[in-house]
């Protein structure tokens, strides 16, 4: 939904009623994750995707019907459904898609959600997708406030608490309750879409490889920072794709960010300086933090020297084992752009548990849940 949110808000603000299909659950090798969304405008135009092309036509038709009727629908597509298979979910997965009509009356909180996402403020949208009477009702949940609602205070409290838990974990999921919000039982399903701030990519070393890494990191949805202690190199003109360019000693900047609570387990750090006076103090800080990825550029000789220096600085073997060095996967990369792909591939593999092998040489599920 994040990638279509601005377009949805724009169309709704203009008075349009938009058909919206959202993936609320996936099974087996589904092509898109929960939260993936597709908009169908009044003119029939499509924005976004729920299946990478497999069932878009069917969802498009259903969205037009839902807008006409005003009645939302929870629809399952997958190989267990002969009709759905016939229309093309050939990947072998199953997806549940909630299709609804969205306008200013049904989603008055939409501008506030968009504003929160743009400001990097955590927010979750909890939508009732199954219930005898409340389908389509929604709560918008921030860490400190709630908007919208359902008729039952008990259900509202349960959904709010669970949505905040998912938001803190950065997860979107469908939750199940009894019809009045009971923790046990069935009768109500609520899809919670978490819009947590984007993960950070901190690139240290203002070199040509950093420029390529900033471009790719931005493309992958990271908030990218390039940091270097040399002001002549760390300039906005050299790194236009970065969200921010910082002139500071790398280790000092990272320590300050950690103390301010601005890095977390999703943060990726790419150390591209391959200069001991920069990267050793920086890695002393980075390897002692709970970060998602820490990689350092350099030859195997540089890596061996770096490990020696870090051991002398007191880092443990467990801390050193967290260092990805030499950085990246073995793709045979040569250019800065190819090297950036190699580094990004390693970050993705570690995030989702991939091995980096060619898929043609592996068996089992292609997509991992992490």
N, C-alpha and C positions, 0 to 999 in steps of 0.2 A: 504493500500500500504506500510505503514511503515515496516510491518513485512516481506515483500518480496523484499524490495528495494535493499538490499545488494546482494541477489541472482540475481536479474534482472541486476544489474550493472556488476556483475561478468560474466554472460553469454554474455551480450552485448559487454563487453570489449574483450572477446575471439573471437569476430567476428560472434556470433550467432544472428539470427533473432528470437525473442521471441514473441509469441502471448500473449497479455495481455488483460484480461477482468477486467474492473473496474466498480463497482457499482456507478452510478452517480445520481440516485434518487431512493427513496423508498416510498411506499404508504402502509398504514395500517400496519399489523403486519409482516414487513419484517425481515428476520433473521439476516442480516448483515447491517451495516450502510453505508452511502455513503463513498467512499474511499476504501472499502474492495476490494481486488484484487486477481486475480488468474493468475499465469503464466503457459504457456504451452510451454515447450522447444522443440527444433528441434527433440529431441529423444522421444517426447510424454510425458515426465515427467511433473507432475503437482506440483506446489508449491502454497500454499495459498488457499483461498476459497472466493466465492462470495455469497454463500447461505447456508453454513453449510451442504452442501451435496445435497440439493434439486435439483438444476439444473446444477450441476458441469459437468455432462456428456454432456449436450447440449452446454454449453459454451466451453468445451474442443473441441468438433467437430467444432463449429463455429470459434474458434481461429485458428485451423489448416487450415480452408478454407480461413480465412483472411490473414494468412501468405502466402498462395499460390497465392492469387489474388492481395494482396497489398492494397485492398480497405477496410477501416475501416467500422464497422457496429454498429449502435445503436439499441439494441434489447431489447424488453420488455418481461418479463416473469411474469406470474401471473394467478390467477384464472379466469381473464376475457379472457384469451387466452386458448382455448380448448387444443391446442397442448402443451402449456407450462404446463397446469395442468396435462396433461397426463404424462409428464416427471417428475413431482414430486414436484412442489411448493405447497405442501399441507398445509403449515402454514397459508394460507389465505392472504398472502401479495403479493405485486407487486413490482418488481425491474426493473429498467432500467440499462442495462449493456452495456458499450461502449467497443467494442473489436477492438484492433488495433495490428499492427505488429510493434515492436520496435527494432531498430538496431542503430548502431552508427551514421548513416546518419540522421535518423529521430529524434533522441533525443541526440544531441551532448552535451547538458547541463547536462545529467544524472550524470556524475561523480561529478559535482559541487553541484548538489542537494544532493547526498549521503554525500558528505563532510560536507555540511551545517547541515544536520540532525544529523550526528555523533558529530558535534561540538556544538549541541544545539542551532544553529542559526535559527531563523524563516525563512521559505521559503515556497512559494506557487507555485504550478504548475497549470496553467490555460490552459485547453485543449479544443479546439473547437470541440464539439460533434455533432452539427447540423449547416449546412450552405450550400448554393448552391455550394460553391467552396473551402472553407477553412477547411473542416473537417480534423482533425488530427493535424492542426497547433497548436502550443502552445507557451505560454510565461512562463518564470520562473521569479517569482517576489520576491525580497527581500525587506525589509523596505527601502533600500537606492539605489537599482539598479534593472535593468530588463535585461533579456537575451531572445533570441528568438523573435518571433513576428508574426504579421499578416500584410497583405499588407496595411491596412488602419491605418493612424496615429490616426484618430478619434476613431476607435475601440480599438486600442492599449492603448490609454489613458484611455478610459472607463473601459476596463478590468483591467488595472493596478490599478486604483483607487479602484475599487470594491474588487479586490483580496487582496489589503492591508487592507481593512476594515474587510474582513473575516479572514485574518491572525491575525489581532489584537484581534479579538474575539475568535480565536481558532476554527473556524467553517469551514467545507467543504460544498459546495452547488453548484447547477447548476443555473447559471445566464442567463437571457434572454434579447436579444437586437434585434434591427432592423439589417438588413444585413450589414450595415456599422457602427454598434456600437451605433445606436440611442438608447437613453434611453427609448423610447417608440416604440412599434411595435414588430414584430416577424420576424423570419428568421434566427436567430443565437442563439445557446445555447452553453454556455461555462461552463465546470465543473472545479471548483476551488478546488483543494485538498490542504488543509493547513497542513503543517508540523510544527506546533508550538512545542517548547521544551516540553518534558514530564512534567506533574505536579510533584510537590515535596511532599514527605512524610517526615516530621520531627518527629523522634521518640526520646523522651527525657527520659533518664533513661536506663543505660546499664545493663539490667537484662535479664533473660531467656525469658521473654515475649517479650522483644525488639528484640531478635534474631529471634523469630518466626515472628514477625511483619515485620522485614526487609526482610525476605524471601518472605512473601506473598506480600508485597508492590512492590518488584522487579518483581514478577510474574505478577502483575496487571499493570505494565508499569510505575510505579512511579520512580522518582529519589529519592533514599532513603538516608537520613542522620540520623545517630545515634549520639546523643550528651549527654555527661555526664561530670560533673566537676571532676570526680575521674579517674585519668589516669590509675590506676591499673585495672579498669573494662572496660574503653572505649578503646579497642584495636582492631586492624584489625583482629587479629586471632579469636576473639570472634564473629565478625560480618562480615564474608567474603562476604555475599550477599549485604551489604550496599555499596552504591557508595562512601560514605565518612564517616569516624568516627572522630568526633571532641571532643577534650577535652576543655571544657569551661563551665562557669556557664550558664545554659540554658537560663535564661532571657537575659543575655548579648549577647549571640549568636543570639537569635531571633531578638532582637532589631537591632543588626548590620546588619542582613540579610534584615530586613524591610527597614532600612535606605539606603541600597545599591540597593533596588528595586528587590530583589531576591525572594520575596514571593508575591503571588497574590491570587485572588479569587478561584483558583483551588488547593491551597496548603492545605494539611491536616496535622494537628498537633496532635500527640498522646502523652499525658503526662502520663508516666508509673512509675514515681518516687514514688508516694504516700508518699511524705515527704514534710511537709509544707515549710521547708527552701528552697526547690528547686521549688516546684510546684506553690506556691502562687505568688512569684515574676514573674515566667514565665507566669502564667495565667493572671496576671495584664497586661502584654504586649500583649499576644495573643488575648485576648478578646476585645482589642481595635483596632485590625487590621481587615482588610477586607479579611478574610481567608475562605476557603471552609468548613473547619471542625476543631473543637477544642474539643477533648475528653480527659478526665482525669480518670485514674484508681483509684479505692478505694472503700471501703464499703460505705453503706449509711450513717453510722456514720461519716466516713471520709469526705464524700461529704457535710454533714451538717456543719461540722467544717470548711471545706474549704470555703463554701459560707459565713459563718460568717466572716472569715478573709478577704475575698475579698470585702465584703460590708464595712468593717472597712477601707479597703484601698481605698475606694471611687468609686468602680465600681457600675454602675447603674443596675437596674433590667433588662433593655433591653440588656445590655451587658452580664449579668449573664445568661439570657435565651438562649444565643448562646452556652453555655457549655453543652456538652454531658457527663453527669456524673450521676451515674456510667456509664462507657464507654461500648459501644457495644450494640448489640441486645440480647434479651433473647433467647439464643439457648441452655441453659443448659451447657455451655462450662465449662470445668474443666482444661484441659491441656493448656500450652502456645500456642500450635498450634491451638487448638479449640478456645481459646480466641482471637487469631489473626484473625481467620475467623469471629468471632462475631464482632470485631471492623471494619474489612474490609466491612462486610455486611452493617453496619450502614453508613459507608462512601459512599458506592454505593447507598444506599437507599436515602440518603440526596441529592446526586448529581443528581439523575434522578427522584426524587419525588416518590419513592416507599414507601409503608407503612410497609414493613417487614412481612406482613401476608403470610401464605401459599397460593400459587396460586390456589390450589384446593378449597379454600374458598372464592375466589374473582371472580368477573365478569369483562368483558370489555377487553380492549387491554392489552396484556402482556408487550409489549415494549412501553416505554414512550420516547417522544422527549426531555424531560427536561423542 
